[in-house]
Amino acid sequence: MTFGSPESTIVQEDTMIENGVIADNLNPSHISLKVCPPSSEAYRAIVPQLATLLKSCIDANITMNFIQPFSIEDASAFWLSAEENVVQKKQFVIIAQESSEDEADDNDSRHEQHVQRGPPVILGCVILYLAQLPNAKHRAEVGKLIVGREHRKRGIGKMLVDRMEDEARKHGRKILVLDTETGSGAELFYERVGYSKAGVIPDATLAPDGKQYTSYTYFYKRL
Ligand SMILES: CC(C)(COP(=O)(O)OP(=O)(O)OC[C@H]1O[C@@H](n2cnc3c(N)ncnc32)[C@H](O)[C@@H]1OP(=O)(O)O)[C@@H](O)C(=O)NCCC(=O)NCCS
């Protein structure tokens, strides 16, 4: 399965080995980062996995625009609704996935064993929204950064952010902005990967359980 142009595929094996952050059960040579055009058949094939990632966050009461009840169909509808903006190159979905066998072979000649693999497993995702206002063509927004629970704290979130930043640069963006729930693990993550806090908006939104207000911390990073 392929997404985007061949040059959009980056296998970050060296980075992962150097950092020593990938657990033994994830073979670094079988992970790749890709930019997906949601108009493609390939993108639609992974929408169920993207939907599962999003729903798992809402079910864990992580603030991410939606409130309960939130079904897997609602989550799928969100990802499919991205299609028009992506076709128009207003936003990009970047994924971390287990590479196909061919890609893994291409990227790691040291693999001696032939391993049968199923369809690629999506490990995480992030969306890059290119600002469209006439006075903001140098800016982009980051959203829906999600790493599957079982794959967290292994460097995949940082890899997604690095790849997303490369894509932003490619499109002439010089500053990235995002908001995330105040006091959350994601807030600590963004600080760790070099984002600066701009401020907090108290009680900005409702948590997915619809019971409590949560505050947003705004971050930015100059590229
Ligand atoms: C936030 C999230 C994407 C981080 O992904 P990840 O793959 O676990 O992050 P990484 O392993 O790349 O971590 C990079 C750095 O951030 C730190 N970090 C990651 N999660 C952290 C947490 N919950 N608390 C404190 N630090 C954290 C790591 O320790 C690492 O620091 P180091 O460089 O000193 O080792 C992931 O926890 C997630 O999907 N959370 C649920 C969804 C969410 O909240 N998304 C953000 C919405 S805006």
The ligand as an ORCA input file, in Angstrom:
! r2SCAN-3c Opt
* xyz 0 1
  C       0.947     13.036     23.421
  C       1.373     11.790     22.643
  C       1.098     12.010     21.185
  C       2.884     11.565     22.847
  O       3.296     10.504     21.982
  P       4.501      9.535     22.380
  O       4.823      8.705     21.214
  O       4.174      8.843     23.644
  O       5.685     10.593     22.659
  P       7.256     10.331     22.538
  O       7.567      8.959     22.993
  O       7.724     10.730     21.182
  O       7.827     11.351     23.622
  C       8.666     12.478     23.315
  C       9.060     13.119     24.637
  O       7.883     13.558     25.334
  C       7.806     12.926     26.612
  N       6.419     12.560     26.902
  C       5.566     11.882     26.078
  N       4.386     11.703     26.701
  C       4.524     12.263     27.924
  C       3.648     12.376     29.037
  N       2.409     11.870     29.027
  N       4.112     12.997     30.154
  C       5.365     13.509     30.201
  N       6.243     13.438     29.155
  C       5.815     12.814     28.054
  C       8.639     11.671     26.479
  O       9.101     11.230     27.737
  C       9.753     12.135     25.578
  O      10.671     12.881     26.364
  P      12.270     12.662     26.224
  O      12.617     13.252     24.891
  O      12.831     13.399     27.364
  O      12.489     11.190     26.270
  C       0.626     10.519     23.162
  O       0.781     10.427     24.550
  C      -0.856     10.501     22.843
  O      -1.248     10.074     21.769
  N      -1.705     10.974     23.779
  C      -3.150     10.946     23.586
  C      -3.613     11.934     22.550
  C      -3.264     13.363     22.892
  O      -3.392     13.819     24.029
  N      -2.814     14.104     21.857
  C      -2.548     15.493     21.920
  C      -3.782     16.221     21.561
  S      -3.417     17.874     21.088
*
